[in-house]
């Protein structure tokens, strides 16, 4: 096979592997609903259940990136997928709440596949095409949507225990395909002396902290809402699990597959411009999504009249669709910032920013559950996200926008540079 053929083969099977890994990583977003009912969990316990796999998937990202540099992406990805297969299968036999939490930690290792595949795929392509290759690989985030198509059908037809059994078989089959059609190049292995403590030192950089904040929204928020939305549709609008998962995919699918488009837009218009508009679109969508179902009674000359204010299922889904598109673009624009500002240190910075995004995906579902238990208002999850976006907008305004020349001949030049 030619070098170009090997590169395309690596890209295709790596993207397939990442899609399956992400599908497994988001598994609790669907099967968590019957588990919640069977174990009589409250919203906080459900949030912890869904977030547990995200914790290990986030913490393992940094060492996986270092091992990929040292040993090559093919062997690291294969071992990672192989380790998760027994854990996924054992999930079907869990009966107690702590069983799910412990097994979920091992299943969550699949979420670290992003840190393996990104450098592995990129090194097979010339610099001019690396952005496109990483964008295509990053579209494997759409595994969150695939989970919402596959898992509900299995739950309805066979019960929730069938889902981990089928997913274990899919992961094993994908592992075989990956090993058969991927390739290894010893020249891609680079000596890596990077340590986790070195990456943590980057948190002293104000810009890195800011990019962590941005990514905790566009990626962490994406993961958190992908896990939370099915049960939200079931509780808020009274839908069955299949209809709820289908509508929830309207957020997850564009949030994954459009990441490559976001990379192209960031190359063309600059990371600053794309991220600024992403945050404003997020602000508007989350403001509208935050408003709870409300009955307002007004005393009129003809007596009291009651009005209902709140989103119906169609308006809610439309706003979630727009939010998914915005966050797909934002995930790409944040990494464009990193490549612009830290061209010689991109691996270290992207590792810590990716970790921050993953930790956002772990913390937010737990906070969603806590707020739900404290207030009894389901839309409090969006209120929290709305506040987080406010912080980012203010931070971005004071550090970037105030310095931007909005009129005159230099305005366009600044915007293009980001």
C-alpha positions in Angstrom: 0.0 0.0 0.0 1.3 3.5 -0.8 2.0 6.0 1.9 -1.1 8.0 0.9 -3.2 4.8 1.1 -1.8 4.0 4.5 -2.6 7.5 5.7 -6.2 7.3 4.5 -6.6 3.8 6.0 -5.3 5.0 9.4 -7.7 8.0 9.3 -10.8 5.9 8.5 -10.2 3.1 11.0 -9.1 5.6 13.7 -12.2 7.7 13.2 -14.3 4.6 13.4 -12.5 3.5 16.6 -13.0 7.0 18.2 -16.7 7.0 17.3 -17.2 3.7 19.0 -15.2 4.8 22.0 -17.2 7.9 22.4 -20.4 5.9 22.0 -19.4 3.7 24.9 -18.3 6.7 26.9 -21.8 8.2 26.6 -23.6 4.9 27.4 -25.0 6.0 30.8 -26.8 8.8 29.1 -29.4 6.2 27.9 -29.1 3.1 30.1 -28.8 5.4 33.2 -32.6 6.1 32.9 -33.8 2.5 33.6 -30.9 2.1 36.2 -32.1 5.2 37.9 -35.6 3.8 38.1 -34.5 0.4 39.3 -32.2 1.7 42.0 -34.5 4.7 42.9 -31.7 7.2 42.5 -32.2 11.0 43.0 -31.0 13.5 40.5 -27.6 14.0 42.2 -26.9 10.3 42.3 -27.9 10.0 38.6 -25.6 12.9 37.8 -22.7 11.1 39.5 -23.6 7.9 37.7 -23.4 9.5 34.3 -20.3 11.5 35.1 -18.1 8.7 36.5 -16.9 7.4 33.1 -16.0 11.0 32.1 -13.7 11.3 35.1 -11.3 8.6 34.1 -11.6 9.5 30.4 -10.4 13.0 31.3 -7.6 12.1 33.7 -6.1 9.5 31.4 -5.8 11.9 28.5 -2.4 13.4 29.5 -0.5 10.1 30.1 -2.1 8.6 27.0 -0.8 11.6 24.9 2.7 11.1 26.3 2.6 7.3 25.7 1.4 7.9 22.1 4.5 10.0 21.5 6.8 7.3 23.0 5.3 4.0 21.8 3.1 5.0 18.7 -0.6 5.5 18.4 -1.4 2.1 17.0 -0.3 0.0 19.9 -1.7 2.5 22.5 -5.1 2.7 20.9 -5.3 -1.1 20.6 -4.4 -1.7 24.2 -6.8 1.0 25.4 -9.7 -0.5 23.5 -8.9 -4.1 24.6 -8.8 -3.0 28.3 -12.4 -1.6 28.1 -14.0 -4.7 26.6 -14.2 -6.8 29.8 -15.4 -3.7 31.8 -18.2 -3.0 29.3 -19.4 -6.6 29.4 -19.4 -6.7 33.2 -21.7 -3.7 33.3 -24.6 -6.0 32.4 -24.1 -8.0 35.6 -23.9 -5.0 38.0 -26.7 -4.8 40.6 -25.7 -2.3 43.2 -25.0 1.5 42.8 -21.4 1.1 43.7 -21.0 -1.6 41.1 -21.9 0.8 38.4 -19.6 3.5 39.7 -16.6 1.2 39.9 -17.1 -0.4 36.5 -17.9 3.0 35.1 -14.4 4.2 36.0 -12.9 1.4 33.8 -15.4 1.9 31.0 -14.5 5.6 31.0 -11.0 4.8 29.8 -12.5 4.8 26.3 -12.9 8.5 26.5 -9.1 9.0 26.5 -9.0 7.8 22.9 -9.0 11.4 21.7 -5.5 12.1 23.0 -4.2 9.0 21.2 -5.9 9.3 17.8 -5.3 13.1 17.3 -1.4 12.9 17.2 -1.5 9.4 15.7 -3.6 10.6 12.7 -2.0 14.0 12.3 1.5 12.5 11.8 0.4 10.5 8.8 -0.4 13.8 6.9 1.6 16.8 5.7 1.2 20.0 7.7 -1.1 21.5 5.1 -3.6 18.7 5.6 -3.2 18.0 9.3 -6.0 20.4 10.3 -8.5 18.6 8.0 -7.3 15.1 9.3 -7.7 16.1 12.9 -11.1 17.6 12.1 -12.3 14.4 10.5 -11.0 12.4 13.4 -12.6 14.8 15.9 -16.0 14.2 14.2 -16.0 10.9 16.1 -17.6 12.9 18.8 -20.8 12.0 16.9 -20.6 8.7 18.7 -22.7 10.5 21.4 -25.5 10.6 18.8 -24.9 7.1 17.6 -25.4 5.9 21.2 -28.8 7.7 21.2 -29.9 5.8 18.1 -28.6 2.3 19.1 -29.1 2.1 22.9 -32.8 3.0 23.1 -33.8 0.4 20.5 -31.9 -2.2 22.5 -33.4 -1.1 25.8 -36.9 -1.3 24.5 -36.4 -4.6 22.7 -34.3 -6.6 25.2 -33.8 -4.5 28.4 -30.9 -2.3 29.4 -28.5 -5.2 30.2 -28.3 -6.0 26.4 -26.7 -2.6 25.7 -23.3 -3.2 27.4 -23.2 -6.8 25.9 -23.8 -5.5 22.4 -21.4 -2.6 23.0 -18.6 -5.0 24.2 -19.0 -7.0 21.0 -18.9 -3.8 18.9 -15.8 -2.6 20.7 -14.1 -6.0 20.2 -15.0 -6.1 16.5 -13.7 -2.5 16.1 -10.5 -3.4 17.8 -9.9 -6.2 15.2 -10.7 -3.9 12.3 -8.4 -1.2 13.7 -5.5 -3.6 14.1 -5.9 -5.1 10.6 -6.2 -1.8 8.7 -4.0 0.6 10.8 -0.3 1.0 10.3 2.7 1.9 12.4 5.7 4.1 11.4 8.7 4.1 13.8 9.6 7.6 12.6 6.4 8.9 14.3 7.7 7.9 17.7 9.4 10.8 19.4 11.2 10.8 22.7 8.9 12.4 25.2 10.3 13.8 28.5 7.0 15.7 29.2 5.7 15.1 32.7 2.2 15.7 34.1 3.8 18.3 36.5 5.2 20.2 33.6 1.8 20.4 32.0 0.3 21.7 35.2 2.8 24.5 35.2 1.1 25.8 32.1 -1.8 26.8 34.3 0.3 29.8 35.4 -0.3 31.2 31.9 -3.4 33.5 31.9 -4.1 32.6 28.3 -4.1 28.9 29.1 -6.5 29.4 31.9 -8.8 31.3 29.6 -8.7 28.6 27.0 -9.5 26.0 29.7 -12.5 28.1 30.6 -13.7 28.2 26.9 -13.2 24.5 26.4 -15.0 23.6 29.6 -18.0 25.1 27.9 -17.8 23.9 24.3 -16.5 20.4 25.1 -17.4 19.9 28.8 -20.8 21.3 28.2 -21.3 19.2 25.1 -20.4 16.0 27.1 -22.5 17.0 30.1 -25.7 17.8 28.1 -25.2 14.7 25.9 -25.4 12.7 29.0 -28.3 14.7 30.6 -30.6 15.4 27.6 -32.4 12.0 27.3 -33.7 12.0 30.8 -34.5 15.7 30.5 -36.8 15.0 27.6 -38.4 12.1 29.4 -39.0 14.2 32.6 -39.8 17.6 31.1 -42.0 16.6 28.1 -43.1 13.1 29.0 -41.6 11.3 26.0 -40.6 7.6 25.9 -37.0 6.8 25.8 -36.8 6.2 22.0 -38.4 9.6 21.1 -36.3 11.4 23.8 -33.0 9.9 22.5 -33.9 10.8 18.9 -34.5 14.4 19.8 -31.5 14.5 22.0 -29.4 13.4 19.0 -30.4 16.7 17.3 -27.9 18.3 19.7 -25.2 15.5 19.8 -25.0 14.9 16.1 -24.1 18.4 14.8 -22.0 18.9 17.9 -19.8 16.1 16.7 -19.8 16.1 12.9 -19.4 19.8 12.3 -16.2 20.2 14.2 -14.2 20.0 10.9 -16.3 23.0 9.6 -15.4 24.9 12.7 -11.7 24.3 12.0 -12.1 25.6 8.4 -13.9 28.7 9.8 -11.2 29.3 12.4 -8.5 29.1 9.7 -10.4 31.6 7.5 -11.7 34.1 10.1 -9.5 33.6 13.1 -10.0 31.9 16.4 -11.0 35.1 18.1 -13.9 35.9 15.8 -15.3 32.4 15.7 -15.1 31.9 19.5 -16.6 35.4 20.2 -19.7 34.5 18.1 -19.9 31.0 19.5 -20.1 32.5 23.0 -22.8 35.0 22.0 -24.9 32.3 20.3 -24.5 30.1 23.4 -25.5 33.0 25.6 -28.8 33.6 23.7 -29.7 29.9 23.4 -29.0 29.2 27.1 -30.9 32.3 28.2 -34.0 31.0 26.4 -33.5 27.4 27.5 -33.1 28.5 31.1 -36.7 29.8 31.4 -38.8 27.3 33.3 -42.3 26.3 32.5 -44.3 29.1 34.1 -48.0 29.9 34.7 -48.4 33.6 35.1 -51.7 35.0 36.5 -52.6 38.6 35.9 -55.5 40.5 37.5 -57.4 42.3 34.7 -60.6 44.3 34.7 -62.4 41.1 33.8 -60.8 39.1 36.6 -57.7 37.0 36.8 -56.2 35.6 33.6 -53.5 32.9 33.5 -50.9 32.7 30.8 -48.4 29.9 30.2 -44.9 30.8 29.3 -42.3 28.1 28.4 -40.7 26.3 25.5 -42.5 23.4 23.8 -40.6 20.4 22.6 -40.1 21.8 19.1 -38.7 25.2 20.2 -36.5 23.4 22.8 -35.1 21.0 20.2 -34.4 23.8 17.8 -32.4 25.8 20.3 -30.5 22.7 21.3 -29.7 22.1 17.6 -28.3 25.6 17.3 -26.3 25.2 20.5 -24.8 21.9 19.2 -23.6 23.7 16.0 -22.1 26.6 18.0 -20.2 24.2 20.3 -18.9 22.2 17.4 -17.4 25.3 15.9 -16.1 26.3 19.4 -14.3 23.1 20.0 -12.3 23.7 16.8 -11.7 27.4 17.4 -10.2 26.8 20.9 -7.6 24.5 19.4 -6.9 27.1 16.7 -6.1 29.6 19.5 -3.6 27.1 21.0 -1.9 26.4 17.6 -1.6 30.2 17.0 -0.3 31.2 20.5 1.8 28.1 21.3 3.1 26.6 18.0 6.1 25.0 19.7 4.3 23.8 22.7 1.0 22.7 21.3 1.1 19.2 22.8 1.6 20.3 26.3 -1.0 23.1 26.2 -3.7 21.1 24.3 -3.2 18.3 26.9 -4.0 20.5 29.8 -6.9 22.3 28.0 -8.3 18.9 26.9 -8.1 17.8 30.6 -10.0 20.9 31.7 -12.7 20.3 29.1 -13.1 16.7 30.2 -13.3 17.7 33.9 -16.1 20.1 32.9 -17.9 17.2 31.4 -17.5 15.4 34.8 -18.4 18.2 37.2 -21.4 19.6 35.3 -23.7 16.6 35.3 -23.2 16.3 39.1 -24.0 20.0 39.5 -27.1 19.6 37.3 -28.3 16.9 39.6 -27.6 18.9 42.8 -29.4 21.9 41.4 -32.3 19.7 40.4 -32.6 18.3 43.9 -32.3 21.7 45.5 -34.7 23.7 43.3 -36.9 21.1 41.7 -36.5 23.1 38.4 -35.2 21.0 35.5 -34.0 24.0 33.5 -31.6 25.0 36.4 -29.0 23.0 34.4 -29.2 25.6 31.6 -29.2 28.4 34.2 -25.8 27.1 35.4 -24.4 26.9 31.9 -25.7 30.4 31.2 -23.7 31.7 34.1 -20.6 29.9 32.9 -20.9 31.5 29.5 -21.3 34.9 31.1 -17.9 34.4 32.8 -16.3 33.6 29.5 -17.9 36.5 27.7 -16.7 39.0 30.3 -13.2 37.4 30.4 -12.9 37.5 26.6 -14.1 41.1 26.5 -11.6 42.4 29.0 -8.6 40.4 27.6 -9.3 40.5 23.8 -12.3 42.5 22.6 -11.4 45.8 24.3 -8.1 45.8 22.4 -9.8 45.2 19.1 -10.0 48.0 16.6 -13.6 47.7 15.4 -13.4 50.5 12.8 -10.7 51.5 10.4 -8.3 49.7 8.1 -6.7 47.6 10.9 -10.0 46.2 12.1 -10.2 43.4 9.5 -6.5 42.6 9.8 -6.9 42.1 13.6 -9.9 39.9 13.2 -8.2 37.7 10.7 -5.2 37.2 12.9 -7.5 36.4 15.9 
